[in-house]
Amino acid sequence: MKLKQVPLEQLNALNPGTLMEALAITYLEVGEDFVKASMPVNERTKQPMGLLHGGASAALMETVGSLGSVLLIDPLTHYSVGLDISANHVGAVREGMVIATAKLIHAGRKTHLWNIEVREVQSERLICHGKHTVMVLPKED
């Protein structure tokens, strides 16, 4: 199953008034089986110790996985919701930018499973690794 190819400008135009806007998440690339987005490490995404907040990393991860699922389904007949997200925080970042890449592992009729890595842009160090499960539901009339 391949992701629909939608112009990035169109995808990023969905962000105003959402958490993605609040965290300054920007979609960067959509491939046949992956989605990439960036997020700055700044006052909006740091915890009190000055490090990237794990919850901000999880929000970025859920954003790329969920968008990927939206690009797999027919939005006229179905919608998708996050069912589970797990995140292992393995590195710390104090400034700069991170990029999340969600890679499709499974695309079933009712569930999608994504493997997601968050990496620091400058060093490409792994900051967070996890998985995101998305449920696909039929729209009711």
N, C-alpha and C positions, 0 to 999 in steps of 0.2 A: 504494500500500500504506500503510495507516494503522497507527500504533503502538497496541497494546492499552492501554486506559486502566485502570491499576491504582492503587489508593489510595497516596498517598505514604507513609503510615504503614507500609503493607505492604512497600514497596520499601526504606525506611530500616531496617526490622526485619531485613533481610538483612545489614546491615553489621557487627554485632558479631563480633569475632574475625577481621576481614579488614583489608586495607590501607586500605579506606575508613574503618574505625573509627580506625585509627592516624593517618590524616591528617585526621580529623574532616570527611570529605566528607558532605554532606547533599543528597539529591535534593530539588529545589524545585518542578519542574514537568515534566509530560509532555504534549506536544501531539500533534497528528496526525502530525507529521513532525519533532519535535525533543524533546530532553531537556535540562534545565538542572539544574546542581548547584553548590553553593558549597563553598569550602574556605578556612579561615583562613590568613593569613600570620602564622606564629608560630614558636616554637622547633622544632616538628616539621616545618615545611615550608621553613625558610630554609637557605641555604648559609652557610659561615663568614663571608662578607662582609656578612651581614645582609640579603640579598635573597632573594626567593622563588626557590627552587631550580628549575632547569629540569626536573629529573626529577619534582618534585612536580607541576609544570604538566602534564607528559606523563602522569603517573598519573591526574590529574583528567580529562584529555582522553580517555584510554582508558576510564575509568570511564563517562563519559556516552555515548560511542559504543557501547561493549559493552552497556550496559543497553538502549540503543535497539534493538540487534539482538535481544536477548533478547525484547523486546516485539513483534518482528516475526515470530518463529518459533513453531512448536508445540513446546514443551519436552518433550512426551511422545515425539516422534519425531526431534527434531533438537537439536543444541547448537551454540553459536557460540564461536569463538576469535579472538583478535586475530591478524591476519596481518601488519599493517604499521602503524606510526604515524610521522608526521613532524611536527616542531614547529619553528616559527620564532619565536624569542624576540625580540620587538620592543620590549618595555618592561620596566621594573623596578618592583617593589613592595617596600617595607620593612615594611609593617604593614597591618592591616585584613583585608579579605575579597576573594576573587576569585570570579567566577561563570563557569562554562564552559557554553556552549550548543553542542550537537551537532545539526546539521541534516542530514537525510537527503538524499543526492545520488542514490544508486542503491540499489535493493533488488532484487537478482537472486536466483535460486534458490540460488546457491552463494556469492555475495559481496554484501556491503553496503559502501557507501562513505559516510563521514560527513565533512562540513566542520565544523570546530570552532574556536570563538573563546573565549579566556579573557580576561575584562575585569576591571579593578579596579572594585569596587562603587561606591566614593565618586565617582570621576571618570568612570567608564565608559570609561577609556582601554584600548585594546587592548594586552594584555600578551603574548599568545602566539596564534599562528594555525597551524592544521595540518589534516591529514586522517588519518583512521583507516579502515583496511580490515579488515573482519571476514569470516571464512570460516564458512560454514554447513555443518555436517556431519551426516550421519544417525547416529542412535544405533544401535549394534549390539546384538543380543540376547545 
